[in-house]
Amino acid sequence: MAWPPDFIRFASEATVLGLWGGALLLISIVAALGDLRRRRRRHVDAVGWVPWRDLSAVTAFAGLVLMAMAASGWAHR
C-alpha cells in the first residue's frame, strides 16, 4: 500500500481542506471534553497546564473556516 493513499493523493484542494477542517473539529471536540473534565474536578487547585477552552475555541474556528472554504470549493465544482 502506497502512502498517501490514492483517494488523498488525487483529491481536490477542497477535499484536502475538508479533511483538515474535519480533523481540527475533532480536536476541538476532544479539547471541549477536556475543559468539561477540568470544570468538574474535585480539587479546585488541581487545574493542570493545558488551556483546554482556548484550544477548543481556536481549533473550532480554524476548522469551521476550512470547512467553509471546502464547501465553497465543492459548490463551484
C-alpha positions as CSV (number, residue, x, y, z in Angstrom):
1,M,0.0,0.0,0.0
2,A,1.4,3.3,-1.1
3,W,1.4,6.3,1.2
4,P,-0.5,8.6,0.8
5,P,-3.5,6.6,-0.4
6,D,-4.9,7.3,-3.8
7,F,-8.0,9.0,-2.5
8,I,-5.9,11.6,-0.8
9,R,-3.2,11.9,-3.5
10,F,-5.7,12.6,-6.2
11,A,-8.2,14.6,-4.1
12,S,-9.1,18.1,-5.0
13,E,-7.9,21.0,-2.9
14,A,-11.4,21.4,-1.5
15,T,-11.4,17.8,-0.3
16,V,-8.0,18.2,1.4
17,L,-9.2,21.4,3.1
18,G,-12.3,19.4,4.2
19,L,-10.2,16.7,5.7
20,W,-8.0,19.2,7.6
21,G,-11.2,21.0,8.8
22,G,-12.7,17.8,10.0
23,A,-9.6,16.9,11.9
24,L,-9.5,20.3,13.6
25,L,-13.1,20.0,14.5
26,L,-12.4,16.5,16.0
27,I,-9.5,18.1,18.1
28,S,-11.9,20.8,19.2
29,I,-14.4,18.2,20.5
30,V,-11.6,16.5,22.4
31,A,-10.5,19.8,23.9
32,A,-14.1,20.7,24.9
33,L,-14.3,17.4,26.7
34,G,-11.0,18.2,28.4
35,D,-12.4,21.5,29.5
36,L,-15.6,19.9,30.8
37,R,-13.5,17.5,32.8
38,R,-11.4,20.4,34.2
39,R,-14.6,22.3,35.3
40,R,-15.9,19.2,37.1
41,R,-12.7,18.4,39.0
42,R,-12.9,17.6,42.7
43,H,-9.8,19.5,43.8
44,V,-10.0,23.2,43.0
45,D,-6.3,23.7,43.0
46,A,-5.6,20.8,40.6
47,V,-6.0,22.9,37.4
48,G,-3.4,21.4,35.1
49,W,-1.4,23.2,32.4
50,V,-3.3,22.7,29.1
51,P,-5.6,25.7,28.2
52,W,-8.5,23.5,27.0
53,R,-11.0,26.3,26.5
54,D,-8.6,28.3,24.3
55,L,-7.5,25.2,22.4
56,S,-11.1,24.3,21.7
57,A,-12.0,27.8,20.5
58,V,-9.0,28.2,18.2
59,T,-9.4,24.8,16.6
60,A,-13.1,25.1,16.2
61,F,-12.7,28.5,14.5
62,A,-9.9,27.2,12.2
63,G,-11.9,24.0,11.4
64,L,-15.1,25.9,10.6
65,V,-13.1,28.3,8.3
66,L,-11.5,25.4,6.5
67,M,-14.8,23.6,6.2
68,A,-16.4,26.7,4.7
69,M,-13.6,27.0,2.2
70,A,-14.0,23.3,1.3
71,A,-17.8,23.7,0.9
72,S,-17.2,26.7,-1.4
73,G,-14.8,24.7,-3.5
74,W,-17.2,21.8,-3.7
75,A,-20.1,24.1,-4.7
76,H,-18.1,25.6,-7.6
77,R,-17.0,22.3,-9.0
